[in-house]
Amino acid sequence: MAYISVLAILVISAAVYGLVVDDAYRLVSPLTRQTWRAQDAVTLATVPVLLWATWRARSGSLSAHLVSVGILTWLTYSYAHLSIGAPFNAMFLVYVSVLTLAGFAMLDGLLRVDVAAAAPAFARAPRRATAWFLAIAGAGIGVLWLSEIVVALPGGLPTNIALSALPNPTWVLDLGWIIPSALAPS
């Protein structure tokens, strides 16, 4: 629980910084800046839920454990994005620290899931509808990102490249992690 408390303090620090410091996300488009600030607000709201879920999971609650793993997955994704995609700012080392703590906690949490104990909780879940949703969402996001990337491959740059011609970190994370994860169960 101690590392989750440290993680919570780091997440609060980074999210508040992103919300209140005017140049926290300088050099990015206004839409990206608004998106990252909205992400900071959502992330800030997850902190009390993560602390509660971690506390309940330590008492043996399987559902709380799954909630904490889900939030840790969100934090890993979000802070991987900020670590490699946000212009350098005073929170860079905090971003990397959150990525590291959340990433290893997520992996530890996933390894600790008792699949046999969790199976009954999902027995009545709409598996086919969930698989279709993940397949359509994954394919849709893939088509969206690839439509920007493929047209630029003959030697140009995608239209939304704004920061020193670097690839969009969302493309990297979505195409390399999120979309394959969404399509794998299909």
Long-range contacts (C-beta under 8 A, 24 or more apart in sequence): 1-54, 1-55, 1-58, 3-101, 3-105, 4-50, 4-51, 4-54, 4-105, 5-51, 6-101, 7-50, 7-75, 7-98, 7-101, 7-102, 7-105, 8-47, 8-50, 8-51, 10-94, 10-97, 10-98, 10-101, 11-43, 11-44, 11-46, 11-47, 11-75, 11-98, 12-44, 12-47, 13-91, 13-94, 14-40, 14-79, 14-82, 14-91, 14-94, 14-95, 14-98, 15-40, 15-41, 15-43, 15-44, 15-47, 16-40, 16-44, 17-89, 17-90, 17-91, 17-94, 18-91, 19-44, 21-89, 21-90, 23-89, 24-86, 24-89, 24-91, 25-86, 25-87, 25-89, 26-87, 26-89, 27-87, 27-162, 27-163, 28-86, 28-87, 28-162, 28-163, 29-160, 29-162, 32-162, 36-82, 36-86, 39-78, 43-74, 43-75, 43-78, 46-71, 46-74, 46-75, 50-75, 62-114, 62-117, 62-118, 62-121, 63-121, 65-109, 65-112, 65-113, 66-113, 66-118, 68-109, 69-106, 69-109, 69-110, 69-113, 72-102, 72-103, 72-105, 72-106, 72-109, 73-106, 75-102, 75-106, 76-102, 76-103, 76-106, 77-173, 77-177, 77-178, 80-169, 80-173, 81-169, 81-170, 81-173, 84-169, 84-172, 85-163, 85-166, 85-168, 85-169, 85-170, 87-163, 130-185, 131-185, 131-186, 132-186, 134-182, 134-183, 134-185, 134-186, 135-182, 135-183, 135-186, 137-182, 138-178, 138-179, 138-180, 138-181, 138-182, 138-183, 138-186, 139-179, 139-183, 141-174, 141-178, 141-179, 141-182, 142-174, 142-175, 142-179, 145-170, 145-171, 145-174, 145-175, 146-175
